[in-house]
Amino acid sequence: MRTNTGSKTSVKTILVAERQCRAVELRLAGGTLKQIADALGYASPSGAAQAIVSALRKRVAEVVDDHRQVEYLRLEAMWMAIYPAAKRGDLAAIDRAVKIMTRRAKLLGLDVDRSNATEFNPEPIRLLVEKVTSGAAPIVLADPAA
């Protein structure tokens, strides 16, 4: 029977994480790397140092992920507040909605490499929204098959 030693819930992974946390606790309490290595059975002080660095990196990554989730929820709350007005054609609300969408895309890593792209010009969209919301004659889009 195979055991999943690489998963986050394997016994080995959990024991390693607990040992690393204990190494951090001892270091915060003023323990030297040699004392920590001796107390926790690391082969050398450098092994204890690697354990501490690994634990801290994991913790920083968790904090960053938590913060990213909070920021995402804030953006979603703002989106929910502004979307009805944007949907009605309020140009200021549309502007804010686009800014929220842009920030959300950056936060989630949805933006593609735009190094070769030209600068976005929102003017045609603004004019289109203005026509649609002003009661002007309907805009007829050309049939691409024609």
SELOLO-748732 format. One record per residue: residue number from 1; residue in one letter; x, z, y of N, C-alpha, C in turn. Coordinates in steps of 0.02 Angstrom, whole numbers, plus 50000, padded with zeros to 5 digits. Atoms other than C-alpha are relative to their C-alpha. Layout:
N
  resi  resn  n_east   n_up  n_north  ca_east  ca_up  ca_north  c_east   c_up  c_north
   NUM     A       X      Z        Y        X      Z         Y       X      Z        Y
...
END
This chain:
146
  resi  resn  n_east   n_up  n_north  ca_east  ca_up  ca_north  c_east   c_up  c_north
     1     M   50042  50000    49941    50000  50000     50000   50044  50000    50062
     2     R   49960  50004    49939    50069  49950     50170   49972  50048    50052
     3     T   50021  49959    49943    50067  50067     50318   50016  49963    50063
     4     N   49990  50034    49936    50053  50006     50494   50043  50045    50045
     5     T   49954  49956    49963    50208  50087     50570   50009  49979    50072
     6     G   49991  50023    49932    50202  49984     50729   49940  50013    50045
     7     S   50060  49991    49959    50027  50028     50786   50005  50063    50042
     8     K   49999  49942    49955    49990  50151     50924   49975  50063    49966
     9     T   50028  49942    50034    49903  50265     50799   50034  50017    49935
    10     S   49965  49982    50061    50027  50265     50656   50031  50069    50008
    11     V   49971  49933    49999    50095  50436     50610   50070  49999    50031
    12     K   49932  50005    49973    50273  50381     50649   49999  49990    50075
    13     T   50004  50013    49928    50226  50313     50820   49978  50063    50038
    14     I   50024  49939    49968    50132  50472     50864   50054  50054    50001
    15     L   49946  49950    50003    50276  50583     50807   50056  49983    50049
    16     V   49948  50021    49953    50401  50481     50909   49977  50015    50071
    17     A   50026  49987    49933    50289  50493     51063   50000  50074    50016
    18     E   49999  49927    49989    50270  50681     51042   50071  50026    50012
    19     R   49930  49980    49992    50458  50701     51024   50027  49979    50068
    20     Q   49979  50023    49934    50488  50597     51180   49970  50043    50055
    21     C   50032  49956    49950    50363  50702     51277   50034  50068    50003
    22     R   49965  49935    50002    50450  50860     51220   50068  49994    50034
    23     A   49936  50011    49967    50616  50785     51277   49992  50000    50076
    24     V   50013  50000    49928    50542  50754     51450   49987  50071    50024
    25     E   50014  49930    49981    50474  50932     51456   50063  50041    50005
    26     L   49937  49963    49999    50644  51003     51412   50044  49980    50058
    27     R   49960  50025    49944    50729  50894     51541   49974  50028    50067
    28     L   50031  49973    49939    50605  50949     51675   50013  50075    50007
    29     A   49986  49928    49999    50640  51129     51626   50074  50015    50013
    30     G   49930  49992    49983    50824  51099     51664   50048  49993    49942
    31     G   49956  50009    50057    50892  51062     51492   50047  49942    50009
    32     T   49952  50056    49998    51048  50956     51477   49983  49951    49944
    33     L   50013  50050    50052    51045  50797     51374   50027  50024    49932
    34     K   49972  49973    50063    51156  50882     51244   49953  50053    49970
    35     Q   50046  49948    50024    51038  51032     51232   49936  49968    49971
    36     I   50061  50034    50023    50889  50916     51214   50013  49964    49934
    37     A   49982  50035    50062    50976  50811     51081   50006  50050    49942
    38     D   49993  49949    50053    51021  50968     50983   49933  50030    49981
    39     A   50064  49967    50013    50848  51046     51000   49952  49954    49963
    40     L   50049  50046    50029    50753  50889     50949   50028  49955    49946
    41     G   49971  50038    50055    50874  50814     50824   50021  49929    50016
    42     Y   49973  50066    49983    50934  50663     50921   50073  49998    49981
    43     A   49931  50007    50023    51101  50596     50859   50051  50015    50055
    44     S   49953  49991    49945    51180  50609     51032   49961  50012    50065
    45     P   50033  49993    49935    51143  50650     51213   49971  49933    50026
    46     S   50026  50064    49978    51121  50463     51244   49934  49984    49965
    47     G   50064  50009    50035    50982  50461     51113   49945  50038    50036
    48     A   50049  49960    49962    50894  50600     51209   49984  49965    50066
    49     A   50010  50035    49937    50919  50503     51371   49955  49939    49990
    50     Q   50042  50058    50014    50844  50346     51294   49927  50020    49987
    51     A   50067  49975    50014    50695  50446     51232   49964  50018    50065
    52     I   50029  49979    49937    50665  50518     51405   49981  49939    50042
    53     V   50013  50061    49961    50678  50348     51491   49941  49962    49970
    54     S   50055  50035    50033    50561  50270     51362   49933  50034    50014
    55     A   50061  49963    49987    50431  50407     51385   49978  49991    50073
    56     L   50018  50007    49929    50438  50393     51574   49975  49930    50016
    57     R   50022  50069    49989    50422  50204     51571   49928  49990    49974
    58     K   50068  50005    50027    50268  50217     51460   49951  50034    50046
    59     R   50046  49963    49956    50192  50346     51576   49988  49962    50065
    60     V   50008  50040    49939    50225  50239     51730   49953  49941    49987
    61     A   50043  50056    50017    50143  50091     51643   49927  50022    49995
    62     E   50069  49973    50005    49990  50199     51604   49971  50014    50069
    63     V   50023  49984    49932    49979  50257     51785   49982  49936    50037
    64     V   50012  50064    49967    49991  50078     51848   49935  49970    49973
    65     D   50062  50027    50029    49854  50023     51727   49939  50038    50026
    66     D   50056  49959    49974    49743  50168     51783   49985  49981    50072
    67     H   50009  50018    49929    49771  50124     51966   49969  49931    50006
    68     R   50027  50068    49999    49734  49941     51931   49925  50002    49985
    69     Q   50071  49994    50017    49568  49990     51852   49960  50029    50058
    70     V   50034  49971    49942    49521  50097     52002   49992  49948    50055
    71     E   50003  50052    49948    49563  49956     52122   49949  49946    49981
    72     Y   50049  50050    50023    49461  49834     52016   49929  50025    50012
    73     L   50067  49972    49990    49310  49951     52022   49981  50001    50074
    74     R   50013  50001    49927    49327  49966     52211   49981  49930    50022
    75     L   50015  50069    49982    49331  49777     52228   49931  49979    49975
    76     E   50066  50016    50027    49178  49761     52117   49945  50032    50042
    77     A   50050  49966    49957    49083  49888     52224   49993  49962    50065
    78     M   50003  50039    49938    49129  49790     52380   49964  49933    49989
    79     W   50031  50064    50017    49077  49628     52295   49924  50008    49996
    80     M   50072  49988    50008    48907  49700     52248   49966  50011    50068
    81     A   50029  49987    49934    48879  49755     52428   49996  49937    50042
    82     I   49995  50059    49956    48928  49589     52508   49966  49938    49971
    83     Y   50024  50061    50032    48864  49463     52381   49930  49978    50023
    84     P   50066  50024    49978    48679  49462     52431   50002  49964    50068
    85     A   49994  50033    49934    48724  49420     52612   50037  49934    49994
    86     A   49963  50063    50009    48849  49289     52556   49955  49947    49968
    87     K   50045  50046    50034    48719  49212     52442   49947  49972    50048
    88     R   50048  50023    49949    48600  49200     52590   50032  49953    50051
    89     G   49966  50047    49955    48732  49100     52684   50032  50032    50060
    90     D   49967  49964    49945    48799  49234     52802   50075  49982    49998
    91     L   49931  50024    50001    48966  49155     52850   50051  50056    50000
    92     A   49954  49944    50000    49050  49321     52886   50003  50032    49930
    93     A   50002  49973    50068    48993  49385     52716   50035  49954    49951
    94     I   49965  50048    50044    49055  49226     52632   50075  50007    50008
    95     D   49929  49990    49987    49223  49250     52716   50026  50062    49964
    96     R   49980  49938    50033    49232  49429     52652   49998  49993    49924
    97     A   50005  50009    50072    49174  49377     52479   50060  49961    49973
    98     V   49942  50039    50021    49313  49248     52468   50063  50044    50000
    99     K   49942  49954    49998    49440  49381     52520   49999  50049    49942
   100     I   50006  49955    50058    49374  49499     52386   50018  49962    49936
   101     M   49984  50041    50059    49384  49359     52257   50075  49987    49995
   102     T   49928  50013    49999    49562  49319     52310   50039  50062    49979
   103     R   49966  49938    50018    49616  49500     52298   49990  50017    49926
   104     R   50015  49986    50071    49531  49520     52129   50041  49954    49955
   105     A   49961  50047    50040    49616  49364     52062   50074  50020    49998
   106     K   49931  49976    49999    49786  49430     52118   50009  50061    49956
   107     L   49996  49938    50038    49752  49600     52042   49998  49987    49925
   108     L   50007  50015    50070    49703  49525     51876   50049  49947    49975
   109     G   49950  50050    50021    49843  49396     51876   49969  49932    49985
   110     L   50034  50063    50012    49723  49249     51881   50029  49942    50039
   111     D   49972  50053    49959    49818  49153     52013   50051  49960    49961
   112     V   49951  50045    50032    49915  49003     51952   50057  49988    50048
   113     D   49943  50017    49958    50083  48949     52017   49979  49944    50047
   114     R   50022  50049    49950    50041  48859     52178   50059  49975    50041
   115     S   49941  50019    49961    50218  48817     52231   49997  49927    50022
   116     N   50005  50070    49981    50176  48631     52235   49933  49982    50031
   117     A   50067  50013    49973    49999  48650     52302   50002  49996    50076
   118     T   50007  50002    49927    49946  48608     52478   49958  50059    50022
   119     E   50037  49943    49972    49870  48740     52591   49925  49986    49997
   120     F   50072  50006    50004    49684  48769     52564   49969  49996    50070
   121     N   50034  50008    49936    49574  48709     52707   49926  50017    49990
   122     P   50069  49980    50011    49408  48804     52712   49949  49964    50045
   123     E   50045  50032    49951    49335  48696     52852   49945  49958    49967
   124     P   50054  50039    50031    49240  48571     52740   49947  50045    49968
   125     I   50049  49954    50031    49158  48717     52647   49959  50033    50054
   126     R   50036  49969    49945    49112  48802     52810   49948  49952    50029
   127     L   50047  50051    49974    49032  48640     52873   49942  49989    49952
   128     L   50052  50009    50051    48937  48618     52710   49951  50059    50001
   129     V   50042  49941    49998    48872  48797     52716   49957  49999    50064
   130     E   50036  50004    49936    48823  48772     52898   49942  49951    49996
   131     K   50053  50050    50007    48724  48615     52856   49944  50026    49955
   132     V   50050  49975    50048    48638  48697     52708   49958  50054    50031
   133     T   50037  49944    49972    48588  48851     52806   49965  49985    50066
   134     S   50030  50015    49934    48537  48763     52967   49933  49963    49993
   135     G   50062  50036    50008    48387  48673     52892   50008  49926    50010
   136     A   49988  50071    49991    48468  48503     52914   49976  49963    49938
   137     A   50021  50041    50057    48424  48359     52799   50043  50017    49939
   138     P   49962  49983    50060    48474  48389     52619   50062  49956    49992
   139     I   49938  50037    50012    48648  48337     52571   49994  49966    49931
   140     V   50004  50037    50062    48650  48201     52440   50071  49985    49976
   141     L   49933  50012    50027    48803  48198     52330   49999  49933    49965
   142     A   49994  50065    50032    48862  48029     52271   50001  50008    49924
   143     D   50001  49999    50073    48830  47993     52088   50067  49974    49976
   144     P   49934  50022    50021    49003  47986     52007   49997  49941    49952
   145     A   50006  50057    50046    48937  47860     51879   49986  49935    50036
   146     A   50016  50061    49963    48886  47738     52015   50060  49964    50026
END
